[in-house]
Amino acid sequence: MPAARRAPDARAGDDRTTDLIRWAAFSCVLVPVVLVWFGASLAGALGTALGLAAVTAVCRLLLRRSERCAARQRAQEHAARLSQGPRESHESLRQQRAHAPYGSRRGARHRTGGGARRGGRHSGGSAPVG
């Protein structure tokens, strides 16, 4: 029987972060063991383990904080969309597009700028300078 799949939800990012932290903790144990195996001193391996543990703890703290901030921002945007009616949100998008500068609406196909192939002014003919 195939394994049951979990439905995607808001906790998917949390699961990835947890997996990342588990691998980092595993490396905090594995790296010193490998160092000792290949002849490094026990003190050096312990120092490496402590350094890796400190970096892992700081990364975990920053990842969790980032997830909380992103979730808070998504909730605020969702609440703002719900507070506006669907008609108002479409109308505000139309107004934003109407007042956007011309260059901001250009995509990859409509680049601006000068160049030999852009048809700008030429500073003379093809005669050599001299």
N, CA, C and O atoms as a DFTB+ gen file, in Angstrom:
520 C
 N C O
     1  1       0.848      -1.164       0.000
     2  2       0.000       0.000       0.000
     3  2       0.901       1.237       0.000
     4  3       1.844       1.300       0.788
     5  1       0.629       2.241      -0.882
     6  2       1.488       3.422      -0.939
     7  2       1.335       4.266       0.320
     8  3       0.292       4.274       0.973
     9  1       2.387       4.955       0.625
    10  2       2.370       5.818       1.809
    11  2       1.408       6.982       1.587
    12  3       1.314       7.520       0.484
    13  1       0.713       7.353       2.621
    14  2      -0.242       8.451       2.530
    15  2       0.514       9.768       2.438
    16  3       1.472      10.005       3.173
    17  1       0.071      10.611       1.531
    18  2       0.698      11.918       1.379
    19  2      -0.083      12.938       2.183
    20  3      -1.312      12.907       2.246
    21  1       0.665      13.840       2.794
    22  2      -0.010      14.911       3.512
    23  2      -0.427      15.991       2.543
    24  3       0.262      16.259       1.559
    25  1      -1.537      16.597       2.820
    26  2      -1.994      17.703       1.985
    27  2      -1.091      18.902       2.220
    28  3      -0.676      19.147       3.353
    29  1      -0.774      19.664       1.158
    30  2       0.058      20.850       1.361
    31  2      -0.693      21.867       2.196
    32  3      -1.880      22.110       1.977
    33  1      -0.015      22.446       3.133
    34  2      -0.625      23.448       3.977
    35  2       0.409      24.506       4.323
    36  3       1.498      24.539       3.749
    37  1       0.059      25.365       5.261
    38  2       0.942      26.461       5.632
    39  2       2.176      25.978       6.378
    40  3       3.140      26.733       6.509
    41  1       2.178      24.757       6.864
    42  2       3.297      24.242       7.635
    43  2       4.392      23.634       6.758
    44  3       5.385      23.136       7.289
    45  1       4.241      23.658       5.438
    46  2       5.225      23.042       4.546
    47  2       6.591      23.711       4.702
    48  3       7.614      23.026       4.718
    49  1       6.620      25.042       4.818
    50  2       7.881      25.749       5.019
    51  2       8.514      25.382       6.346
    52  3       9.738      25.301       6.458
    53  1       7.676      25.160       7.355
    54  2       8.162      24.773       8.667
    55  2       8.812      23.391       8.609
    56  3       9.837      23.162       9.251
    57  1       8.221      22.467       7.843
    58  2       8.789      21.134       7.703
    59  2      10.147      21.184       7.025
    60  3      11.072      20.478       7.429
    61  1      10.274      22.012       5.998
    62  2      11.565      22.138       5.314
    63  2      12.620      22.702       6.242
    64  3      13.772      22.267       6.228
    65  1      12.224      23.670       7.045
    66  2      13.170      24.262       7.994
    67  2      13.583      23.236       9.034
    68  3      14.756      23.158       9.399
    69  1      12.636      22.456       9.509
    70  2      12.956      21.418      10.490
    71  2      13.923      20.396       9.897
    72  3      14.873      19.984      10.564
    73  1      13.689      19.985       8.649
    74  2      14.606      19.053       7.995
    75  2      15.993      19.653       7.858
    76  3      16.994      18.972       8.082
    77  1      16.055      20.919       7.493
    78  2      17.342      21.593       7.348
    79  2      18.098      21.639       8.672
    80  3      19.304      21.399       8.718
    81  1      17.389      21.944       9.729
    82  2      18.016      22.012      11.051
    83  2      18.476      20.625      11.489
    84  3      19.533      20.495      12.107
    85  1      17.706      19.595      11.181
    86  2      18.125      18.234      11.533
    87  2      19.408      17.845      10.815
    88  3      20.297      17.246      11.421
    89  1      19.516      18.175       9.541
    90  2      20.747      17.874       8.807
    91  2      21.919      18.664       9.366
    92  3      23.030      18.142       9.452
    93  1      21.688      19.911       9.745
    94  2      22.754      20.717      10.328
    95  2      23.209      20.122      11.661
    96  3      24.407      20.081      11.940
    97  1      22.274      19.665      12.478
    98  2      22.637      19.030      13.745
    99  2      23.407      17.737      13.497
   100  3      24.356      17.424      14.215
   101  1      22.996      16.994      12.485
   102  2      23.720      15.768      12.129
   103  2      25.154      16.091      11.723
   104  3      26.078      15.361      12.082
   105  1      25.347      17.176      10.979
   106  2      26.708      17.547      10.584
   107  2      27.525      18.019      11.776
   108  3      28.746      17.862      11.791
   109  1      26.866      18.597      12.778
   110  2      27.579      19.016      13.994
   111  2      28.178      17.817      14.720
   112  3      29.184      17.946      15.419
   113  1      27.561      16.661      14.553
   114  2      28.076      15.431      15.159
   115  2      29.046      14.738      14.212
   116  3      30.088      14.241      14.640
   117  1      28.712      14.705      12.943
   118  2      29.509      13.952      11.977
   119  2      30.885      14.577      11.718
   120  3      31.883      13.859      11.655
   121  1      30.948      15.880      11.571
   122  2      32.215      16.535      11.235
   123  2      33.288      16.281      12.294
   124  3      34.406      15.919      11.929
   125  1      33.007      16.451      13.576
   126  2      34.053      16.167      14.570
   127  2      34.490      14.693      14.570
   128  3      35.667      14.392      14.768
   129  1      33.539      13.786      14.348
   130  2      33.896      12.360      14.293
   131  2      34.862      12.109      13.142
   132  3      35.854      11.399      13.302
   133  1      34.575      12.685      11.998
   134  2      35.454      12.520      10.836
   135  2      36.810      13.159      11.107
   136  3      37.842      12.598      10.739
   137  1      36.819      14.317      11.742
   138  2      38.095      14.972      12.059
   139  2      38.953      14.101      12.969
   140  3      40.153      13.948      12.737
   141  1      38.343      13.535      13.995
   142  2      39.093      12.663      14.911
   143  2      39.540      11.403      14.168
   144  3      40.659      10.932      14.369
   145  1      38.691      10.868      13.327
   146  2      39.026       9.662      12.558
   147  2      40.268       9.886      11.694
   148  3      41.104       8.993      11.552
   149  1      40.379      11.088      11.118
   150  2      41.519      11.366      10.252
   151  2      42.694      12.003      10.980
   152  3      43.603      12.526      10.335
   153  1      42.697      11.973      12.293
   154  2      43.885      12.348      13.042
   155  2      43.905      13.731      13.660
   156  3      44.941      14.129      14.193
   157  1      42.835      14.475      13.618
   158  2      42.815      15.783      14.273
   159  2      42.735      15.585      15.783
   160  3      42.320      14.531      16.265
   161  1      43.134      16.601      16.508
   162  2      43.092      16.495      17.966
   163  2      41.654      16.517      18.463
   164  3      40.763      17.051      17.802
   165  1      41.443      15.935      19.624
   166  2      40.111      15.902      20.218
   167  2      39.649      17.316      20.573
   168  3      38.472      17.642      20.421
   169  1      40.566      18.146      21.041
   170  2      40.211      19.526      21.386
   171  2      39.793      20.307      20.137
   172  3      38.833      21.076      20.168
   173  1      40.518      20.103      19.050
   174  2      40.158      20.783      17.802
   175  2      38.802      20.332      17.288
   176  3      38.009      21.145      16.812
   177  1      38.536      19.031      17.385
   178  2      37.242      18.503      16.943
   179  2      36.111      19.035      17.818
   180  3      35.036      19.350      17.307
   181  1      36.337      19.142      19.131
   182  2      35.308      19.698      20.015
   183  2      35.068      21.178      19.729
   184  3      33.931      21.649      19.758
   185  1      36.150      21.905      19.454
   186  2      36.003      23.321      19.087
   187  2      35.207      23.479      17.805
   188  3      34.365      24.369      17.688
   189  1      35.480      22.605      16.847
   190  2      34.721      22.626      15.597
   191  2      33.254      22.311      15.849
   192  3      32.370      22.951      15.279
   193  1      32.995      21.328      16.702
   194  2      31.610      20.968      17.021
   195  2      30.874      22.135      17.676
   196  3      29.718      22.403      17.351
   197  1      31.541      22.823      18.591
   198  2      30.901      23.969      19.248
   199  2      30.645      25.097      18.258
   200  3      29.597      25.742      18.304
   201  1      31.596      25.335      17.368
   202  2      31.405      26.374      16.355
   203  2      30.252      26.056      15.427
   204  3      29.428      26.921      15.130
   205  1      30.192      24.807      14.967
   206  2      29.085      24.398      14.105
   207  2      27.746      24.477      14.836
   208  3      26.738      24.877      14.253
   209  1      27.739      24.101      16.095
   210  2      26.502      24.174      16.879
   211  2      26.037      25.630      17.031
   212  3      24.842      25.917      16.952
   213  1      26.986      26.539      17.247
   214  2      26.626      27.956      17.379
   215  2      26.058      28.497      16.073
   216  3      25.051      29.205      16.077
   217  1      26.696      28.168      14.964
   218  2      26.208      28.627      13.662
   219  2      24.831      28.029      13.376
   220  3      23.952      28.721      12.862
   221  1      24.637      26.762      13.700
   222  2      23.350      26.106      13.489
   223  2      22.257      26.774      14.324
   224  3      21.146      26.988      13.839
   225  1      22.570      27.100      15.565
   226  2      21.581      27.745      16.435
   227  2      21.189      29.122      15.899
   228  3      20.010      29.477      15.907
   229  1      22.158      29.891      15.439
   230  2      21.855      31.218      14.898
   231  2      21.037      31.095      13.621
   232  3      20.082      31.846      13.421
   233  1      21.406      30.152      12.754
   234  2      20.639      29.953      11.515
   235  2      19.214      29.520      11.817
   236  3      18.274      29.971      11.162
   237  1      19.050      28.651      12.800
   238  2      17.707      28.207      13.185
   239  2      16.883      29.388      13.669
   240  3      15.718      29.533      13.298
   241  1      17.485      30.228      14.495
   242  2      16.798      31.408      15.002
   243  2      16.372      32.328      13.857
   244  3      15.238      32.806      13.829
   245  1      17.281      32.574      12.918
   246  2      16.965      33.456      11.804
   247  2      15.915      32.862      10.867
   248  3      15.052      33.583      10.367
   249  1      15.982      31.559      10.627
   250  2      14.979      30.913       9.776
   251  2      13.593      30.984      10.400
   252  3      12.620      31.304       9.716
   253  1      13.497      30.692      11.672
   254  2      12.192      30.753      12.350
   255  2      11.644      32.177      12.348
   256  3      10.451      32.387      12.134
   257  1      12.514      33.146      12.586
   258  2      12.079      34.541      12.583
   259  2      11.588      34.950      11.198
   260  3      10.575      35.638      11.062
   261  1      12.315      34.521      10.180
   262  2      11.913      34.828       8.811
   263  2      10.563      34.213       8.491
   264  3       9.725      34.859       7.863
   265  1      10.336      32.974       8.913
   266  2       9.049      32.319       8.674
   267  2       7.917      33.056       9.380
   268  3       6.838      33.234       8.815
   269  1       8.164      33.485      10.614
   270  2       7.117      34.210      11.345
   271  2       6.791      35.525      10.655
   272  3       5.620      35.884      10.527
   273  1       7.820      36.254      10.207
   274  2       7.587      37.534       9.539
   275  2       6.843      37.339       8.222
   276  3       5.942      38.112       7.896
   277  1       7.218      36.310       7.465
   278  2       6.542      36.040       6.197
   279  2       5.085      35.656       6.433
   280  3       4.206      36.087       5.687
   281  1       4.819      34.854       7.456
   282  2       3.449      34.455       7.763
   283  2       2.628      35.663       8.206
   284  3       1.459      35.793       7.841
   285  1       3.237      36.535       8.985
   286  2       2.538      37.734       9.442
   287  2       2.213      38.638       8.252
   288  3       1.117      39.194       8.172
   289  1       3.164      38.782       7.332
   290  2       2.934      39.624       6.163
   291  2       1.845      39.040       5.263
   292  3       0.998      39.773       4.753
   293  1       1.868      37.714       5.068
   294  2       0.817      37.080       4.274
   295  2      -0.550      37.287       4.917
   296  3      -1.533      37.539       4.220
   297  1      -0.617      37.184       6.239
   298  2      -1.887      37.369       6.935
   299  2      -2.381      38.808       6.788
   300  3      -3.576      39.038       6.602
   301  1      -1.477      39.764       6.870
   302  2      -1.871      41.164       6.709
   303  2      -2.356      41.442       5.290
   304  3      -3.346      42.148       5.097
   305  1      -1.653      40.883       4.288
   306  2      -2.083      41.082       2.907
   307  2      -3.438      40.430       2.666
   308  3      -4.292      40.986       1.976
   309  1      -3.626      39.250       3.239
   310  2      -4.902      38.554       3.084
   311  2      -6.030      39.356       3.741
   312  3      -7.115      39.489       3.175
   313  1      -5.770      39.882       4.924
   314  2      -6.778      40.683       5.615
   315  2      -7.085      41.957       4.830
   316  3      -8.235      42.394       4.777
   317  1      -6.059      42.553       4.221
   318  2      -6.281      43.763       3.434
   319  2      -7.120      43.447       2.203
   320  3      -7.988      44.234       1.824
   321  1      -6.865      42.298       1.575
   322  2      -7.653      41.909       0.408
   323  2      -9.095      41.625       0.797
   324  3     -10.018      41.948       0.049
   325  1      -9.294      41.021       1.968
   326  2     -10.655      40.731       2.409
   327  2     -11.407      41.994       2.790
   328  3     -12.621      42.074       2.600
   329  1     -10.693      42.994       3.333
   330  2     -11.358      44.225       3.729
   331  2     -11.792      45.033       2.510
   332  3     -12.782      45.761       2.571
   333  1     -11.050      44.908       1.393
   334  2     -11.481      45.543       0.159
   335  2     -12.480      44.623      -0.519
   336  3     -12.381      43.401      -0.408
   337  1     -13.400      45.182      -1.191
   338  2     -14.301      44.357      -1.981
   339  2     -13.574      43.892      -3.234
   340  3     -12.564      44.486      -3.609
   341  1     -14.061      42.851      -3.886
   342  2     -13.397      42.397      -5.107
   343  2     -13.418      43.465      -6.195
   344  3     -12.483      43.551      -6.991
   345  1     -14.456      44.269      -6.242
   346  2     -14.558      45.336      -7.240
   347  2     -13.509      46.405      -6.967
   348  3     -12.854      46.883      -7.893
   349  1     -13.346      46.782      -5.702
   350  2     -12.388      47.820      -5.345
   351  2     -10.958      47.383      -5.641
   352  3     -10.149      48.185      -6.108
   353  1     -10.646      46.134      -5.377
   354  2      -9.279      45.696      -5.595
   355  2      -8.941      45.717      -7.084
   356  3      -7.824      46.077      -7.455
   357  1      -9.901      45.331      -7.954
   358  2      -9.655      45.388      -9.392
   359  2      -9.512      46.836      -9.847
   360  3      -8.673      47.153     -10.690
   361  1     -10.333      47.701      -9.286
   362  2     -10.268      49.111      -9.662
   363  2      -8.943      49.730      -9.216
   364  3      -8.352      50.519      -9.954
   365  1      -8.475      49.384      -8.029
   366  2      -7.206      49.947      -7.571
   367  2      -6.045      49.449      -8.422
   368  3      -5.092      50.194      -8.648
   369  1      -6.101      48.205      -8.901
   370  2      -5.060      47.706      -9.802
   371  2      -5.063      48.475     -11.114
   372  3      -4.002      48.807     -11.644
   373  1      -6.250      48.760     -11.641
   374  2      -6.337      49.544     -12.876
   375  2      -5.737      50.927     -12.681
   376  3      -5.034      51.433     -13.555
   377  1      -6.014      51.537     -11.534
   378  2      -5.473      52.865     -11.270
   379  2      -3.961      52.826     -11.118
   380  3      -3.268      53.728     -11.590
   381  1      -3.444      51.799     -10.469
   382  2      -1.994      51.686     -10.320
   383  2      -1.330      51.527     -11.672
   384  3      -0.285      52.128     -11.921
   385  1      -1.919      50.723     -12.553
   386  2      -1.348      50.532     -13.886
   387  2      -1.416      51.818     -14.692
   388  3      -0.491      52.127     -15.443
   389  1      -2.507      52.574     -14.545
   390  2      -2.666      53.800     -15.310
   391  2      -1.640      54.854     -14.902
   392  3      -1.197      55.645     -15.735
   393  1      -1.263      54.868     -13.637
   394  2      -0.336      55.879     -13.143
   395  2       1.107      55.391     -13.083
   396  3       1.988      56.130     -12.645
   397  1       1.356      54.180     -13.506
   398  2       2.723      53.652     -13.468
   399  2       3.554      54.321     -14.558
   400  3       3.042      54.601     -15.643
   401  1       4.825      54.579     -14.281
   402  2       5.680      55.162     -15.318
   403  2       5.799      54.225     -16.505
   404  3       5.687      53.008     -16.361
   405  1       6.025      54.796     -17.672
   406  2       6.047      54.026     -18.913
   407  2       7.093      52.925     -18.873
   408  3       6.812      51.810     -19.314
   409  1       8.278      53.192     -18.365
   410  2       9.363      52.215     -18.353
   411  2       9.102      51.037     -17.434
   412  3       9.655      49.959     -17.648
   413  1       8.270      51.218     -16.416
   414  2       8.042      50.120     -15.476
   415  2       7.175      49.025     -16.073
   416  3       7.159      47.904     -15.563
   417  1       6.442      49.333     -17.162
   418  2       5.597      48.336     -17.788
   419  2       6.313      47.586     -18.898
   420  3       5.720      46.718     -19.539
   421  1       7.543      47.897     -19.127
   422  2       8.260      47.240     -20.209
   423  2       8.803      45.914     -19.736
   424  3       9.367      45.821     -18.646
   425  1       8.641      44.902     -20.534
   426  2       9.139      43.575     -20.200
   427  2      10.481      43.325     -20.869
   428  3      11.143      44.260     -21.320
   429  1      10.873      42.073     -20.931
   430  2      12.162      41.716     -21.509
   431  2      12.212      42.012     -23.007
   432  3      13.290      42.235     -23.557
   433  1      11.062      42.016     -23.664
   434  2      11.052      42.263     -25.110
   435  2      11.148      43.737     -25.448
   436  3      11.492      44.093     -26.576
   437  1      10.853      44.591     -24.495
   438  2      10.817      46.028     -24.762
   439  2      11.858      46.740     -23.913
   440  3      11.524      47.518     -23.020
   441  1      13.077      46.473     -24.193
   442  2      14.139      47.104     -23.408
   443  2      14.386      48.509     -23.906
   444  3      14.158      48.820     -25.075
   445  1      14.852      49.350     -23.011
   446  2      15.204      50.707     -23.396
   447  2      16.716      50.818     -23.431
   448  3      17.428      49.891     -23.046
   449  1      17.189      51.935     -23.885
   450  2      18.624      52.184     -23.870
   451  2      19.164      52.369     -25.268
   452  3      18.541      51.978     -26.255
   453  1      20.338      52.975     -25.332
   454  2      20.968      53.230     -26.615
   455  2      21.802      52.054     -27.046
   456  3      21.952      51.077     -26.314
   457  1      22.323      52.152     -28.198
   458  2      23.156      51.093     -28.715
   459  2      23.221      51.175     -30.220
   460  3      22.477      51.941     -30.831
   461  1      24.094      50.403     -30.824
   462  2      24.283      50.466     -32.264
   463  2      23.024      50.051     -33.010
   464  3      22.777      50.556     -34.105
   465  1      22.237      49.169     -32.468
   466  2      21.063      48.666     -33.179
   467  2      19.773      49.359     -32.750
   468  3      18.696      48.967     -33.200
   469  1      19.849      50.347     -31.920
   470  2      18.642      50.993     -31.418
   471  2      18.189      52.175     -32.283
   472  3      17.130      52.746     -32.025
   473  1      18.945      52.543     -33.274
   474  2      18.516      53.603     -34.181
   475  2      18.685      54.989     -33.622
   476  3      17.929      55.884     -34.001
   477  1      19.618      55.212     -32.755
   478  2      19.872      56.546     -32.218
   479  2      20.668      57.385     -33.193
   480  3      20.875      56.979     -34.337
   481  1      21.116      58.549     -32.756
   482  2      21.911      59.429     -33.617
   483  2      23.283      58.824     -33.861
   484  3      23.846      58.137     -33.009
   485  1      23.789      59.093     -35.014
   486  2      25.138      58.641     -35.356
   487  2      26.044      59.857     -35.438
   488  3      25.608      60.916     -35.888
   489  1      27.253      59.733     -35.028
   490  2      28.170      60.871     -34.990
   491  2      29.022      60.929     -36.266
   492  3      30.249      60.981     -36.191
   493  1      28.409      60.920     -37.363
   494  2      29.181      61.042     -38.599
   495  2      29.030      59.817     -39.462
   496  3      28.287      58.893     -39.130
   497  1      29.729      59.813     -40.553
   498  2      29.645      58.729     -41.491
   499  2      30.575      57.582     -41.132
   500  3      31.020      57.445     -39.992
   501  1      30.852      56.774     -42.122
   502  2      31.701      55.617     -41.882
   503  2      33.148      55.878     -42.256
   504  3      33.950      54.946     -42.323
   505  1      33.490      57.133     -42.500
   506  2      34.867      57.479     -42.859
   507  2      35.762      57.378     -41.630
   508  3      35.322      57.705     -40.527
   509  1      36.993      56.938     -41.791
   510  2      37.909      56.857     -40.644
   511  2      38.256      58.238     -40.110
   512  3      38.292      59.219     -40.853
   513  1      38.505      58.294     -38.827
   514  2      38.871      59.543     -38.173
   515  2      40.338      59.775     -38.427
   516  3      41.144      58.851     -38.316
   517  1      40.699      61.007     -38.770
   518  2      42.127      61.169     -38.946
   519  2      42.568      62.356     -39.537
   520  3      43.771      62.549     -39.712
